[in-house]
């Protein structure tokens, strides 16, 4: 998928007029704020007001505290709810889901923060590992059942980019090995979820690629 960018061009005069208008608007809002603060101040004795006047740093710190409180965001919702009884792999994308029965295995509700990012030893310290070899390792060690699958990938995508970055980090790509599938070209693919800039992207990649330390598997704590 290609991600481009856009930009706007305008004359310097238009830009200056726009900036002047923004400045006037900002001043009007500032005056309104000062007026609202004055209206809602509790009764203050002259001595109390003088202390604020004589200690501008204390007043500044107090106002900075108000500013920080007003900028706090609501906590992000990292709870994932999954209906594992539903087939989530679209048939026009996958010819055959290799471990179909594993699609029903796993919690139906969990906190995404508690999901682990797993790396094989060969992926660590600058190493890399062929995807087919990594898949066979997960299969032979009975580790696929603890991995997240395509059900989970779709739900994570719906949580939007802020949640993805909070849990996995900016620019991250995470793989969902439980749902390895054979596509119409008869090759094996694994689904992934990736930071696509302004959105969370779900896609598939072939197992004959190499996986390094930037390609962790998402799995539940065993």
Buried (B, 14 or more C-beta within 10 A) or exposed (E): EEEEEEEEEEEEEEEEEEEEEEEEEEEEEEEEEEEEEEEEEEEEEEEEEEEEEEEEEEEEEEEEEEEEEEEEEEEBEBEBEBEBEEEBBEEEEBBBBBBEEBBEBBEEEBEBEEBBBBBBEBBEEEBBBBBBBBBEBBBEEEBBBBBBBBBBBBBBBEBBBEBBBBBBEEEBBBBBBBBBBBBEEEEBBBBBBBBBEEBBBBBBBEBEEEBEBEBBBBBBEE
